[in-house]
């Protein structure tokens, strides 16, 4: 009975430990979300009556000029742009002349991405590499997302104003046409600058952004926190590691080991270590008294 009690205590303790780890993982990080998006072209910015447009599909594209697959994807995304679909391009790679630090922070810290090219649809669906990007059309067809949360947005004399009851942040992204470093074409609607405000302030001075030689603005309302992205594609994800040398590619397998997995593995090891002692105990308690007498 002592061995059985010891095993019970061990399993109970492990269960408590795993639940505690799981709770700590969930409580340690708040989950963010994209709540609302408004797009303004430069003609709209200069018109005080213009309220911006809400896209049905908002695609954030993370690429690089040194990334060969990105060239094909650039052209494919241009064909998607219409009144319902907006593509905002990021260059998060310091190896690009068009590198943008705000794009890098979004890529690395908020979305926790590793590889190029990557697509984010409506702030929650991730497609990595050209193979998964082929499923973007199907993802868009099945999308039911709708943006809301920003009201009374106006831009006048370098100041943007808005109304929102959400506790989060408002990011203003300045977009422009940027020439490709080695190819004879320009990236449209690429991030060239950004400013971030607390949503509760209701306004911000963005004259610095407007003075940039750009083509428009994206106003984004978000609840703060790290994103949990879904991968809707069953195709293999193959791309270029942003933090590796150019030209290195590979399969995008998860590389992070969760603390829950570590705890589970530790429990299994402890049970295996305990197994010989349990077998000895079981052998002892099942040995009949007559056997003991014979040995004596």
SULRANOR-V526712 format. One line per field, one symbol per residue. ss: DSSP state (H for helix, E for strand, C for the rest). phi: phi as a letter, one per 40 degrees, with the letter a starting at -180 (. if undefined). burial: b if it has 24 or more other ideal C-beta (glycine too) atoms within 12 Angstrom, else e. Layout:
ss = ???
phi = ???
burial = ???
This chain:
ss = CHHHHHHHHHHHHHHHHHHHHHHHHHHHCCECEEEEEEEEEHHHHCCCCCCCECCCEEEEEECCCCCHHHHHHHHHHHHHCCCCEEEEEECCCCCCCCCCHHHHHHHHHHCCCCEECEEEECCCEEEEHHHHHCCHHHHHHCCCCCCCCCEEEEEECCEEEEECCCCCEEEEEEEEEEECCCCCCEEEEEEEEEEEEEHHHCEEECHHHHCCCCCEEEEEEEECCECCCECCCCCCCEEEECCCCCCCEEECCCCCCCHHHHHHHHHHHHHHHHHHHHHHHHHHHHCCHHHHHHHC
phi = .cccccccccccccccccccccccccccbcccacbaabbbccccccbcccbgbcccbbbcbbaacccdcccccdcccdcccacbbbbbcbbcccccccdbcccccccccccfcbbbcbbbbfgabbbbgccccccddccccccbcbcahbbfcabafgbbbababccabbbbbcbacbcccbbcabccfccbaabbbccccgaacbdccccccbbibbbbbbcciccbcbbccccccbabcccbcdgcbicccdbcbcccccccccccccccccddccccccccccccdccccccc
burial = eeeeeeeeebeeebeeebeeeeeeeeeeeeebbbbbbbbbebebbeeeeeebbbbebbbbbbbbbbbbbbbebbebbeebeeeebbbbbbbbbebbebbbebbbebbbebbbbbbbbbbbbbbbbbbbbbbbbebbeebbeebeeebebbeebbbeeebbbbebebebbbbbbbbbebebeeeeeebbbbbbbbbbbebeeebbebeebbebebbbbbbbbbbbeebebebbbeeebbbbbbeeeeeebeebeeeeeeeeeebeeebeeeeeeeeeeeeeeeeeeeeeeeeeeeee
